[in-house]
């Protein structure tokens, strides 16, 4: 508002000044005399001023003609670009104006106008590195993907726009589901610019889908190197990828490489259960029980898991029940209040025939965190101590409606998996499986029903056979 007022005031002041000067000239008496050759001319001052004003366009035209003649002379003399430069000067100005108009139109949500202006800019400038991206983006906004891809392909022939063109084609192929071409383009784009975050994400996702674990690890390292992922997250995900590659190598018969990758995975992610179990198995095959024990104890302290306990028992397969109970006490020393620790110790006490100790080890786990496993352990204790069948049946009835206990659950879509995998089988999210309570799931970890032989008598057979959900659903 203020700026408009200032402009209007300045305009009125200029008009007033010119009017005042014109009035002064009109009031001047006498004549203006000038001589051209031998002739003297005389005119009034106001007429002389008008003649001067008329000379301005004449002078501009003369300047244009002189410039044109100079360009022609230079062209004839051998400067082949002189005439082109002169004639294109105005075209270049129009081209840059159209380029600016295209950018403004695209930003303001007018893709059709942006496309028209981009085409005008290209005709005048002939600079695809400046106009190509605008034209392609305008075509995308209009839904003309074919036109956009054509523009991106043209951009591949210019060094300045090659990466932008490659990225544009990659995104279209990825959206269309042409993953074979998409992964090839993503690799080329990654080689050109490994720090580009979006290219890293696209390539990483494609490599996961193709189970290219080694390639995914290279991409993950680039993400970490360029600060696109934290160190802690990088180590955990790199460990998951190493474990996945270890399994793939084992399936191909490359046992030595598989073992090395399992050990590497455990070093990167000590709390990753499958990596710890496999690394301990590798060390145990090599006869190094001390290192295998250290690996499993470290993993257990981070996340107690029945698979760790199972592998821990294999370190000394022929030991007495008393020695095993003592060795497991060292395993659970730092996690004694964890439900998994209590369940393991209760099971070991029952294996030793000490049902009173088993009840003490179980504590109140079956009350505060009732699961099929804890209730089956309680039922086995009741039977071992000679309780009435009605008491055992009552506990088993509670087990029917109890939680299935912790399982491998995807934190993204809550899908339950029978075992750990790096990529969710349902939503295909990476590194989202965690060992957590699955509630009333349709399947269970095998450890949940390990106590069934201890409680299933002829009298309980009917109860358990009618409860199919109590039976473990093993993988495969």
Secondary structure, DSSP 4 states (H G I P E B T S, - for coil): -HHHHHHHHHHHHHHHHHHHHHHHHHH--S-EEEEETTEEEEE-HHHHHHHHHHHHHHHHHHHHHHHHHHHHHHHHHT-TTHHHHHHHHHHHHHHHHHHHHHHHHHHTT-HHHHHHHHHHHHHHH--HHHHHHHHHHHHHHTT-HHHHHHHHHHHTTSTTTHHHHHHHHHHHHHHHT-HHHHHHHHHHHHHH-TT-HHHHHHHHHHHHHTT-HHHHHHHHHHHHHTTSS-HHHHHHHHHHHHHHHHHHHHHTT-HHHHHHHHHHHHHH-TT-HHHHHHHHHHHHHTT-HHHHHHHHHHHHHHS--HHHHHHHHHTTTT--HHHHHHHHHHHTGGGTTSHHHHHHHHHHHHHTT-HHHHHHHHTTHHHHS-BHHHHHHHHHHHHHTT--HHHHHHHHHHHHTSB--EEEEETTT--EESS--SB-TTT--BS-EEEEE--S-S---GGGGTTHHHH--HHHHHHHHT-GGGS-----
